[in-house]
Amino acid sequence: MYISARSDYALRAMLAVAAGGGETARPDGGDGGDGGGELVKAASLARAQGIPLSFLQGILLDLRRAGLLHSHRGTEGGYALTRPASQISVGDVLRAVAGSLTTVRGLPAEDAGYHGVAAGLRDVWLAVDGAIAVVVDRTTLTDLLTHQEQEQAPAH
């Protein structure tokens, strides 16, 4: 598995939106009932995460198209998660911006085809893809935010 800058930036942006209060905001401006819901602006995300704004805007568009982010235009606009951070996995984000988790020569692992002595390679790549999926699909944004909070907590 190769983690591209695009994938890394997408995860960092999603974490920043979740941490910045942009969780489950509704299009009508309501907060989805969780008390949060403040919209996070793309420019502030780019600045805080050190991501070029023009690159980030394309990533945010992919995340919105995948149904992970909601956007609201205007001076009070910004981005919010479409569902709680505990329901968005790292795998969801990676697939939204990169497609398949594992690729072989640019194709999804399941599309790799071999014959002869190399015929068993497809099974190896599928097993690798499955192992990666287990990790990224069980790790949520909340898990990562909780990990960060635990690292910042003062030692007793």
Protein Blocks (a to p, Z undefined) as FASTA:
>chain_A
ZZdfklmmmmmmmmmmmmnopaoiafkopanonopopacdfklmmmmnopafklmmmmmm
mmmmnopaccdedjkbccddfbdfklccfklmmmmmnopabdcehiafklpccehjllmm
mmmmmmmmmmmmmmmmmpcfklmmmmmmmmmpccZZ
